[in-house]
Amino acid sequence: MAWKDTLKNNVNNVEQLQNFIDISPDEANDYDKIIKHFPLSSTTYYLDLIDPSNPDDPIRKMAIPTIDEFDISGDFDTSGESQNTKMKGLQHKYSTTALLLSTNKCAMYCRHCFRKRLVGTSNNETLGFINDAVDYIKEHTEINNVLITGGDSFLLENNLIESYLAALTEINHIDFIRFGTRTPVVFPDRIYGDEELIGILKKYSQIKKIYVVTQFNHPVEITDEAMKAVNVLLDNNIIVNNQTVLLKGVNDNPLTLATLQNELVKKGIIPYYIFQCRPVRGVKNQFQLPLEESVQIVEDAKKMMHGHSKRIKFIMSHDSGKIEILGKFRGEMLFKYHQSKIADNAGKIFSVALEEHQAWLTSKEIVLE
């Protein structure tokens, strides 16, 4: 496939990286150390978006490693994915949703990735058997939607994507199917350059509604190339949603965040969530913001958003569920279970007196009445 040939040109070492940014000998040393533990891989398309004269360039921060990734504070599985794994490659945390970890491959390894533990590993932890997963979903009639993710689900070969769709669209109690992919952002040619992929998506979207859930984090990512990929999806009856991660040094500015959400709506992409960055090892101290600061950024950004942009929810993807971060009230922070692993907790509101600079919740702090 042509897109696989393109990925062979990915940048994955310091020598190649020097074609895009200036690297000092000390930095080269650091990069070499980091890459052995947390691999570097990026499309040349995405690296070309970097302003090499700006050491704080947002694309650079998301794509290129720093020595901060050796910070071991935090956890590798912040959302309790291992607890919700029912079989190889299938998670069932929320009653109505099945999540399929279809591959460990990505077109670009994001430095803020919450599945950092899987980057560069073998497929043993991520690849399940399609038939086993489908059988599980068939048996659990409470499941009404499936999220195919990874890694990046659009890094699957087309025949595997079609295998998933052929099997899932035959299940009566499935209402829609989602693909988690960042290819519109980091590798748009994978979409607009592959007529076979588009044909497959178009074919099955006439049976069950198909959504693509992607991740634009900064307005500079919304390029003509990216929109070419998005528009091909929209033109073929595929709905495109976006989940933004709030990242220190990338989009932690109300104007940047508001511009991003408004521009997405303008382009026909539906803002879905803004996520509080997770306390992942090698990510936490580099990208995570204190909750009080995060809330203020989101609320100030909302003042500049129109109604359709403000449909987003500010969410913490906690091991107990998706917790909406509502805001400050009488010296405490208010939270609400948007989704919960324990069904009876859904919709419940609770408050926490946050410590200074606190950026996440422990289970002990969540007290429900």
C-alpha positions, 0 to 999 in steps of 0.5 A: 500500500502507498501509505505504508511506503510513506511511513517508511520515511518516518523520522525515528532517530536523532540523525534524521531529526536534525533535518527539521530542528537544530540539535546540540550535542547534549540534546542529541545525547539526551534524545538517544537515551530517551528513544531507547525507552520511549521510541521516536517516530513521526511523519515528515509531514507533521515535523514540517509544521514545526517552526524551527526558530521557536524552541517552544513550538507546540508541534515540537513539544508534541512530537519530539522527546525531552529529558523530562520523559525520564521523570518516573512520577505518575503511573503507566495505566492511569485509567485502569485499563488493565482492570477492564480488559476482558480478553486480549485486545478488548476492554469493557469499562462502561456497560454500553461501550466496547473498546477494541485495542486493534493495534499498537502502531501509530503514524506519530508517537505523541509525547503525551500519550496515555498508552505510553506503556504500549509504544514500541511493544510487540502486538501481544498486549494489543492485538486480539482475535476479531472473532473472539471480540465479536462473540463477546460483543454479541453476548453482551447486548447492553453494548450499543457502540464499539470504539476501535482504537489502538495505537491508531486504528487507521494504521490497520491494513484495509482488509482488517478494517473491513473485517471489523466493520463486516462483523460489527455491522451485522450485530443488531444491538450495535448502533454505531462504530467509532474509529480512534485515529490521529491520522487526519492530524499527523498523516492525512494522506492515509485517508485522502490518498487511499480510495480503497479505505474510503470505499470501505468506510462508505460501504459500511456507513450505509449500514451503521453510522461510523464516526471518526474520533480524532485529536486536534490540539492546536490551531496550527494542526488544522492545515489544508492537508488535514482538512483534505482528509477530513472533508473526504470523510465528511463527503462520505457520510462519516461524522468527525468528532474531536477530543482535545487534550489540555497540554502545558506549553501547547494549548494552555492559553484561553485564546489558543484553546478557543480559536481551536474549538471555533475553527473545528466547528467552522470546518465541520468537526464536532468538538467532543471533550477537552481532557485533563492531561493524565498523570502518566509517567514521563508525561505528568510533570511535562504536560499536566496542569493543576486543576484550578489552573486548567478550569480557569483556562477552559472557562476563559476560553469558553467566553470566546467560544460560540454555542456549538464550540461550548458543547465540549465537556472538560473531562478527567478520564479517571479509573472510576469513570469519566468525571466532568470538571465543573468548576470552583464553588465555595473554596472547593472544586465541583465534579460530576460523573459523566460516565461511571464504571459503577452505573449507579454513580453516573450523574452524581456530583461531588466536591473536593478541597484541592491541595495546592497544584493538585492535578488529579484525584485519588479514589479516596477523595471521591466521596458520594452521598 
